[in-house]
């Protein structure tokens, strides 16, 4: 008789638990909550956009828009949680962004619903299909790659085994 083991599913990771997993701190910790994560497979999370965030002083004072690069960072952080909980090192670096598209501006008061699902990868790196939604509508989507610096050599190539 064979049995299959389902990956552990974690739910309701709050800000304190996220800080145990990721090294980021305010103002660069951009995940408010991880709603569900299957380590190494997929995750969903939330970033609430507030008018008091420091980027709105200059982006743009008369017409506040949450910077697209920070939407990508929030998606990378969610992917980093999925990556780290699968046994990667204590920090995953954003190593690539591909085919990222922005559909509409994100503004104060919006709540970003984030998703990340692994599409490729192996030891030391993973590629994730990511999306951000506001009220169900896609505001950004694309692919990002997360790498474990402990599993890469000095020339940036992924090592086959960790030492």
MIVEXKOL-69108 format. One record per residue: residue number from 1; residue in one letter; x, y, z of N, C-alpha, C in turn. Coordinates in nm, 2 decimals. Layout:
BEGIN
ATOM seq type    n.X    n.Y    n.Z   ca.X   ca.Y   ca.Z    c.X    c.Y    c.Z
ATOM NUM    A      X      Y      Z      X      Y      Z      X      Y      Z
...
END
This chain:
BEGIN
ATOM seq type    n.X    n.Y    n.Z   ca.X   ca.Y   ca.Z    c.X    c.Y    c.Z
ATOM   1    X   0.08  -0.12   0.00   0.00   0.00   0.00   0.09   0.12   0.00
ATOM   2    X   0.06   0.22  -0.09   0.14   0.34  -0.09   0.05   0.45  -0.04
ATOM   3    X   0.12   0.54   0.02   0.05   0.66   0.07   0.12   0.79   0.01
ATOM   4    X   0.04   0.89  -0.01   0.10   1.01  -0.06   0.08   1.11   0.05
ATOM   5    X   0.18   1.19   0.07   0.17   1.29   0.18   0.15   1.43   0.11
ATOM   6    X   0.04   1.49   0.16   0.01   1.62   0.11   0.11   1.72   0.18
ATOM   7    X   0.15   1.83   0.10   0.23   1.93   0.16   0.16   2.00   0.28
ATOM   8    X   0.23   2.03   0.38   0.17   2.11   0.49   0.11   2.24   0.44
ATOM   9    X  -0.01   2.27   0.48  -0.06   2.40   0.44  -0.07   2.49   0.57
ATOM  10    X  -0.01   2.61   0.56  -0.01   2.70   0.67  -0.11   2.81   0.64
ATOM  11    X  -0.18   2.85   0.74  -0.28   2.96   0.72  -0.26   3.07   0.82
ATOM  12    X  -0.31   3.19   0.79  -0.31   3.30   0.88  -0.18   3.34   0.94
ATOM  13    X  -0.08   3.35   0.86   0.05   3.40   0.91   0.04   3.55   0.93
ATOM  14    X   0.05   3.60   1.05   0.04   3.75   1.08   0.18   3.81   1.06
ATOM  15    X   0.19   3.94   1.08   0.31   4.02   1.06   0.42   3.97   1.15
ATOM  16    X   0.40   3.93   1.27   0.50   3.88   1.36   0.56   3.75   1.30
ATOM  17    X   0.48   3.66   1.25   0.53   3.53   1.20   0.60   3.56   1.07
ATOM  18    X   0.56   3.65   0.99   0.63   3.69   0.86   0.77   3.74   0.89
ATOM  19    X   0.78   3.82   1.00   0.91   3.87   1.04   1.00   3.76   1.09
ATOM  20    X   0.95   3.65   1.13   1.03   3.53   1.17   1.09   3.47   1.05
ATOM  21    X   1.02   3.48   0.93   1.06   3.41   0.81   1.15   3.50   0.72
ATOM  22    X   1.11   3.63   0.71   1.18   3.72   0.62   1.26   3.82   0.70
ATOM  23    X   1.37   3.87   0.65   1.46   3.96   0.72   1.41   4.11   0.71
ATOM  24    X   1.31   4.13   0.62   1.26   4.27   0.60   1.20   4.33   0.72
ATOM  25    X   1.21   4.46   0.73   1.15   4.54   0.84   1.09   4.67   0.78
ATOM  26    X   1.00   4.73   0.85   0.94   4.86   0.80   1.05   4.96   0.77
ATOM  27    X   1.03   5.03   0.66   0.92   5.03   0.57   0.92   4.93   0.45
ATOM  28    X   1.02   4.85   0.45   1.03   4.75   0.34   0.96   4.62   0.36
ATOM  29    X   0.91   4.59   0.47   0.83   4.47   0.49   0.69   4.51   0.43
ATOM  30    X   0.66   4.45   0.32   0.54   4.49   0.25   0.43   4.38   0.25
ATOM  31    X   0.44   4.28   0.33   0.33   4.18   0.35   0.27   4.21   0.49
ATOM  32    X   0.14   4.23   0.48   0.06   4.25   0.61   0.02   4.11   0.66
ATOM  33    X  -0.01   4.02   0.57  -0.06   3.89   0.62  -0.04   3.79   0.50
ATOM  34    X   0.00   3.67   0.54   0.00   3.56   0.45  -0.12   3.47   0.48
ATOM  35    X  -0.21   3.47   0.39  -0.34   3.40   0.42  -0.32   3.24   0.42
ATOM  36    X  -0.25   3.20   0.32  -0.23   3.05   0.30  -0.10   3.03   0.23
ATOM  37    X  -0.03   2.93   0.27   0.10   2.89   0.20   0.12   2.74   0.20
ATOM  38    X   0.14   2.69   0.09   0.19   2.55   0.07   0.34   2.56   0.04
ATOM  39    X   0.42   2.53   0.14   0.57   2.55   0.13   0.62   2.49   0.00
ATOM  40    X   0.69   2.58  -0.08   0.75   2.53  -0.20   0.66   2.53  -0.32
ATOM  41    X   0.53   2.55  -0.30   0.43   2.54  -0.40   0.36   2.67  -0.44
ATOM  42    X   0.29   2.72  -0.34   0.21   2.84  -0.37   0.18   2.92  -0.24
ATOM  43    X   0.13   3.04  -0.26   0.09   3.12  -0.14   0.00   3.23  -0.18
ATOM  44    X  -0.08   3.28  -0.09  -0.16   3.40  -0.10  -0.14   3.49   0.01
ATOM  45    X  -0.14   3.62  -0.01  -0.11   3.72   0.09  -0.18   3.85   0.06
ATOM  46    X  -0.17   3.94   0.16  -0.23   4.07   0.15  -0.13   4.18   0.18
ATOM  47    X  -0.14   4.29   0.11  -0.07   4.42   0.13  -0.17   4.53   0.13
ATOM  48    X  -0.20   4.59   0.25  -0.29   4.70   0.25  -0.22   4.83   0.23
ATOM  49    X  -0.27   4.91   0.14  -0.20   5.03   0.10  -0.26   5.15   0.18
ATOM  50    X  -0.18   5.22   0.25  -0.22   5.33   0.34  -0.16   5.46   0.29
ATOM  51    X  -0.23   5.57   0.31  -0.19   5.70   0.27  -0.07   5.75   0.35
ATOM  52    X  -0.04   5.69   0.46   0.07   5.73   0.54   0.21   5.67   0.51
ATOM  53    X   0.21   5.58   0.41   0.33   5.52   0.36   0.43   5.62   0.31
ATOM  54    X   0.56   5.61   0.33   0.65   5.72   0.30   0.66   5.75   0.15
ATOM  55    X   0.63   5.65   0.06   0.65   5.67  -0.08   0.55   5.78  -0.14
ATOM  56    X   0.44   5.80  -0.07   0.34   5.89  -0.13   0.38   6.04  -0.11
ATOM  57    X   0.48   6.07  -0.03   0.53   6.20  -0.02   0.58   6.25  -0.16
ATOM  58    X   0.64   6.16  -0.23   0.70   6.20  -0.36   0.65   6.12  -0.48
ATOM  59    X   0.55   6.03  -0.46   0.50   5.95  -0.57   0.35   5.94  -0.57
ATOM  60    X   0.28   6.02  -0.61   0.30   6.16  -0.65   0.21   6.24  -0.56
ATOM  61    X   0.26   6.35  -0.50   0.18   6.42  -0.39   0.04   6.46  -0.44
ATOM  62    X   0.02   6.50  -0.56  -0.11   6.55  -0.61  -0.19   6.43  -0.66
ATOM  63    X  -0.14   6.32  -0.68  -0.21   6.20  -0.74  -0.14   6.08  -0.69
ATOM  64    X  -0.16   6.04  -0.57  -0.09   5.93  -0.50  -0.10   5.79  -0.58
ATOM  65    X   0.01   5.74  -0.62   0.02   5.61  -0.69   0.12   5.52  -0.62
ATOM  66    X   0.09   5.40  -0.57   0.18   5.31  -0.51   0.28   5.26  -0.62
ATOM  67    X   0.41   5.28  -0.60   0.50   5.25  -0.70   0.50   5.10  -0.75
ATOM  68    X   0.50   5.08  -0.88   0.49   4.94  -0.93   0.60   4.86  -0.88
ATOM  69    X   0.72   4.91  -0.87   0.83   4.84  -0.82   0.81   4.78  -0.68
ATOM  70    X   0.72   4.85  -0.60   0.69   4.80  -0.47   0.58   4.69  -0.47
ATOM  71    X   0.50   4.69  -0.58   0.40   4.58  -0.60   0.49   4.46  -0.63
ATOM  72    X   0.59   4.47  -0.72   0.68   4.36  -0.75   0.75   4.31  -0.62
ATOM  73    X   0.79   4.40  -0.54   0.86   4.36  -0.41   0.77   4.29  -0.32
ATOM  74    X   0.64   4.33  -0.31   0.54   4.26  -0.22   0.52   4.12  -0.28
ATOM  75    X   0.52   4.10  -0.41   0.50   3.97  -0.47   0.63   3.89  -0.45
ATOM  76    X   0.74   3.95  -0.45   0.87   3.88  -0.43   0.87   3.83  -0.28
ATOM  77    X   0.83   3.92  -0.19   0.83   3.88  -0.05   0.74   3.76  -0.02
ATOM  78    X   0.62   3.76  -0.09   0.53   3.64  -0.07   0.60   3.52  -0.13
ATOM  79    X   0.66   3.53  -0.25   0.73   3.42  -0.31   0.85   3.37  -0.22
ATOM  80    X   0.91   3.47  -0.15   1.02   3.44  -0.06   0.97   3.36   0.06
ATOM  81    X   0.85   3.38   0.11   0.79   3.30   0.22   0.77   3.16   0.17
ATOM  82    X   0.71   3.15   0.05   0.68   3.01  -0.01   0.82   2.94  -0.02
ATOM  83    X   0.92   3.01  -0.07   1.05   2.95  -0.09   1.12   2.91   0.04
ATOM  84    X   1.12   3.00   0.14   1.18   2.98   0.27   1.12   2.87   0.34
ATOM  85    X   0.99   2.86   0.34   0.92   2.75   0.42   0.94   2.61   0.36
ATOM  86    X   1.00   2.61   0.23   1.03   2.48   0.17   1.17   2.44   0.21
ATOM  87    X   1.24   2.51   0.29   1.37   2.47   0.34   1.48   2.55   0.28
ATOM  88    X   1.46   2.65   0.20   1.57   2.74   0.15   1.63   2.81   0.26
ATOM  89    X   1.74   2.88   0.23   1.81   2.96   0.33   1.73   3.07   0.40
ATOM  90    X   1.79   3.14   0.49   1.71   3.24   0.56   1.67   3.36   0.48
ATOM  91    X   1.73   3.38   0.36   1.69   3.49   0.28   1.69   3.45   0.13
ATOM  92    X   1.59   3.48   0.06   1.59   3.46  -0.08   1.60   3.59  -0.15
ATOM  93    X   1.68   3.60  -0.25   1.70   3.73  -0.33   1.61   3.72  -0.45
ATOM  94    X   1.56   3.84  -0.48   1.49   3.86  -0.61   1.60   3.85  -0.72
ATOM  95    X   1.59   3.75  -0.80   1.69   3.73  -0.90   1.65   3.76  -1.05
ATOM  96    X   1.52   3.77  -1.07   1.47   3.80  -1.20   1.32   3.84  -1.20
ATOM  97    X   1.29   3.93  -1.30   1.15   3.97  -1.32   1.13   3.96  -1.47
ATOM  98    X   1.02   3.89  -1.51   1.00   3.86  -1.65   0.85   3.89  -1.68
ATOM  99    X   0.83   3.95  -1.79   0.69   3.97  -1.84   0.60   4.04  -1.74
ATOM 100    X   0.65   4.13  -1.66   0.56   4.19  -1.56   0.48   4.30  -1.63
ATOM 101    X   0.35   4.29  -1.61   0.25   4.39  -1.67   0.17   4.45  -1.56
ATOM 102    X   0.15   4.58  -1.57   0.07   4.66  -1.48  -0.05   4.71  -1.55
ATOM 103    X  -0.17   4.67  -1.49  -0.30   4.69  -1.56  -0.36   4.83  -1.52
ATOM 104    X  -0.34   4.87  -1.39  -0.40   5.00  -1.35  -0.32   5.04  -1.22
ATOM 105    X  -0.33   5.17  -1.19  -0.26   5.22  -1.07  -0.32   5.17  -0.94
ATOM 106    X  -0.23   5.15  -0.84  -0.27   5.11  -0.71  -0.26   5.24  -0.62
ATOM 107    X  -0.37   5.26  -0.54  -0.38   5.39  -0.47  -0.40   5.36  -0.32
ATOM 108    X  -0.38   5.46  -0.24  -0.41   5.45  -0.09  -0.55   5.41  -0.08
ATOM 109    X  -0.57   5.31   0.02  -0.71   5.26   0.04  -0.73   5.12  -0.03
ATOM 110    X  -0.64   5.09  -0.13  -0.65   4.96  -0.19  -0.60   4.85  -0.11
ATOM 111    X  -0.65   4.74  -0.12  -0.59   4.62  -0.06  -0.55   4.52  -0.17
ATOM 112    X  -0.42   4.50  -0.17  -0.36   4.41  -0.28  -0.38   4.26  -0.23
ATOM 113    X  -0.44   4.18  -0.31  -0.45   4.04  -0.29  -0.34   3.98  -0.38
ATOM 114    X  -0.24   3.92  -0.31  -0.13   3.87  -0.38  -0.13   3.71  -0.40
ATOM 115    X  -0.09   3.66  -0.51  -0.07   3.52  -0.53   0.06   3.49  -0.59
ATOM 116    X   0.12   3.38  -0.56   0.24   3.33  -0.61   0.24   3.18  -0.62
ATOM 117    X   0.27   3.13  -0.74   0.27   2.98  -0.76   0.40   2.94  -0.84
ATOM 118    X   0.47   2.85  -0.78   0.59   2.80  -0.84   0.56   2.73  -0.98
ATOM 119    X   0.64   2.77  -1.08   0.63   2.72  -1.21   0.75   2.64  -1.25
ATOM 120    X   0.86   2.67  -1.19   0.99   2.60  -1.23   1.09   2.62  -1.12
ATOM 121    X   1.20   2.55  -1.13   1.31   2.57  -1.04   1.36   2.44  -0.98
ATOM 122    X   1.46   2.45  -0.90   1.52   2.34  -0.84   1.59   2.39  -0.72
ATOM 123    X   1.70   2.32  -0.68   1.77   2.35  -0.56   1.84   2.49  -0.58
ATOM 124    X   1.81   2.58  -0.50   1.87   2.71  -0.51   1.80   2.82  -0.57
ATOM 125    X   1.70   2.79  -0.65   1.62   2.90  -0.72   1.48   2.84  -0.75
ATOM 126    X   1.39   2.93  -0.77   1.25   2.90  -0.82   1.19   3.01  -0.89
ATOM 127    X   1.12   2.98  -0.99   1.04   3.08  -1.07   0.90   3.07  -1.03
ATOM 128    X   0.83   3.19  -1.01   0.69   3.19  -0.97   0.61   3.28  -1.06
ATOM 129    X   0.49   3.23  -1.09   0.39   3.31  -1.16   0.32   3.39  -1.05
ATOM 130    X   0.32   3.52  -1.06   0.26   3.60  -0.96   0.16   3.70  -1.01
ATOM 131    X   0.07   3.74  -0.92  -0.03   3.84  -0.96  -0.08   3.91  -0.84
ATOM 132    X  -0.12   4.04  -0.86  -0.17   4.12  -0.76  -0.31   4.17  -0.81
ATOM 133    X  -0.41   4.17  -0.72  -0.54   4.21  -0.75  -0.60   4.31  -0.65
ATOM 134    X  -0.68   4.39  -0.70  -0.76   4.49  -0.61  -0.90   4.47  -0.65
ATOM 135    X  -0.98   4.43  -0.55  -1.13   4.41  -0.57  -1.15   4.31  -0.68
ATOM 136    X  -1.06   4.20  -0.69  -1.08   4.10  -0.79  -1.02   4.13  -0.93
ATOM 137    X  -0.98   4.25  -0.95  -0.93   4.29  -1.08  -0.78   4.29  -1.08
ATOM 138    X  -0.72   4.23  -1.18  -0.57   4.22  -1.19  -0.51   4.36  -1.20
ATOM 139    X  -0.42   4.39  -1.12  -0.34   4.52  -1.13  -0.20   4.50  -1.18
ATOM 140    X  -0.15   4.38  -1.15  -0.01   4.34  -1.20   0.00   4.19  -1.21
ATOM 141    X   0.08   4.14  -1.30   0.10   4.00  -1.32   0.23   3.98  -1.40
ATOM 142    X   0.29   3.87  -1.37   0.42   3.83  -1.44   0.48   3.71  -1.38
ATOM 143    X   0.62   3.70  -1.40   0.70   3.59  -1.34   0.82   3.65  -1.27
ATOM 144    X   0.85   3.60  -1.15   0.97   3.64  -1.08   1.05   3.52  -1.04
ATOM 145    X   1.18   3.54  -1.03   1.27   3.43  -0.98   1.33   3.47  -0.85
ATOM 146    X   1.33   3.37  -0.76   1.39   3.39  -0.62   1.51   3.29  -0.62
ATOM 147    X   1.62   3.34  -0.57   1.74   3.26  -0.55   1.79   3.26  -0.41
ATOM 148    X   1.84   3.14  -0.37   1.90   3.13  -0.24   2.05   3.16  -0.25
ATOM 149    X   2.10   3.27  -0.19   2.24   3.30  -0.21   2.34   3.19  -0.15
ATOM 150    X   2.29   3.11  -0.06   2.37   3.01   0.00   2.39   2.89  -0.10
ATOM 151    X   2.31   2.89  -0.21   2.31   2.78  -0.30   2.37   2.83  -0.44
ATOM 152    X   2.43   2.95  -0.44   2.49   3.00  -0.56   2.64   3.03  -0.54
ATOM 153    X   2.71   3.02  -0.65   2.86   3.04  -0.64   2.89   3.19  -0.66
ATOM 154    X   3.01   3.22  -0.65   3.05   3.36  -0.66   3.03   3.42  -0.80
ATOM 155    X   3.01   3.33  -0.90   2.98   3.38  -1.03   2.83   3.39  -1.06
ATOM 156    X   2.75   3.36  -0.96   2.61   3.37  -0.97   2.54   3.24  -1.02
ATOM 157    X   2.61   3.14  -1.06   2.55   3.01  -1.10   2.50   2.93  -0.98
ATOM 158    X   2.39   2.87  -1.00   2.33   2.78  -0.90   2.41   2.66  -0.88
ATOM 159    X   2.45   2.63  -0.76   2.53   2.51  -0.73   2.43   2.39  -0.73
ATOM 160    X   2.49   2.27  -0.75   2.40   2.15  -0.75   2.37   2.11  -0.61
ATOM 161    X   2.46   2.13  -0.52   2.44   2.09  -0.38   2.49   2.20  -0.29
ATOM 162    X   2.43   2.20  -0.17   2.47   2.29  -0.07   2.58   2.23   0.01
ATOM 163    X   2.67   2.32   0.06   2.78   2.27   0.14   2.78   2.32   0.28
END
